[in-house]
Amino acid sequence: MTIPNSARAEEVPPAEILQQLRAFNEMGSVLYVAAHPDDENTQLIAYFARGRNYRTAYLSLTRGDGGQNVLGPEFGSELGVIRTQELLAARRLDGGRQFFTRAMDFGFSKDYRETLRIWDKDQVVADIVRVIRTFRPDVMITRFSTVPGGTHGHHTASAVLALEAFKLAGDANAFPDQLTYLKPWQPKRIFVNSRGGENALQIEANGTDPVSGETFAAIAGRSRSMHKSQGFGNFGGGGGGSRRESFQLLAGAPATNDIMDGVDTTWNRVPGGAEIGKQAGEIIAQFDLKNPAASVDALLALKKNLSALPAEPLVEEKRRQLDRILQACLGLSVVATVPHAEVVPGEKLMIHVTATVHAKIPVVWLNP
């Protein structure tokens, strides 16, 4: 059977493998929260995810199913599907992850209290708490203020509910049904991504992506252009100049110099992790962009030491990340194909599996 080129996994560029290694060695995480698709600050997400290598995610409380659609006749739940896919496409560009709650986008709301009456407030707070306990961010950031103003009621409600969830996520008595598969988690602090003001913490969210060479502003523009049903598809490039972001503390530990003040973003935060960080740092320093496979032996040694650490959500995630890095260094791709798209119970299904290894390193297939 001939496997079409479109079915074969593409090789990962060496510069991207090196960036994945840097991300593996970075333990900080940020959760950005707002109400709708297109509310997110794409430049800040790109800066955190691609510039600082933080685990970065956007939580959109709704899927935008009450919004407009400049492309076609789809509205309601159909528009929600479209805008969900637009958000996922945006995150593939800026490097973030995407989460949602069950909140329904019901159109413009002038007052956040009206929003809370129409939404199931407790249910939405529970969803935000679940995301916090799942993603385990060090820092949370809301797009909008908790103080009512001249903005959409959903916007203010998203900040009010995020702040409430921030205070509950670390409490074992809050939503105990979640604790059968999750653990309480308390972020260090929560900010509003403000427009400045007295006592605002400020950072320069500038720079270029080390893989593509694009500025974070340009990446942010392409990411935002994915919101095509909102009419942003014609504004996909450019960007430039200085970008200063401001943050006002809503709750949690104060910060003076940076949003991560007092947060250990190294492997030292994990019991027994200091050696992991040291090994990863050495692999990064010695990585050969012309021969990624030269790092395989060191990566296997790192994998062995990592497997000895106690099971913990972030460690488990890093194990999966390291496996992908190893796969990329080997140039390993596995493609499974079937002759038919449908099968009925009792029928035999022949699966054809093709494994390709581009590195000159022997790989043994243990479970055919």
WODA-V755580 format. One record per helix or strand of 2 or more residues. SS is the DSSP state (2 for helix, 1 for strand). FROM is the first residue (numbers start at 1). TO is the last residue. If there is no record, write none. Layout:
ss=<SS,SS>
from=<FROM,FROM>
to=<TO,TO>
//
This chain:
ss=<2,2,1,2,1,2,1,2,2,1,2,2,1,1,2,2,1,2,2,2,2,1,1>
from=<5,14,29,42,55,77,97,112,121,139,153,176,189,201,216,228,244,267,274,292,313,332,351>
to=<7,24,34,51,60,94,100,118,135,142,168,180,192,204,224,230,252,269,286,307,330,338,357>
//
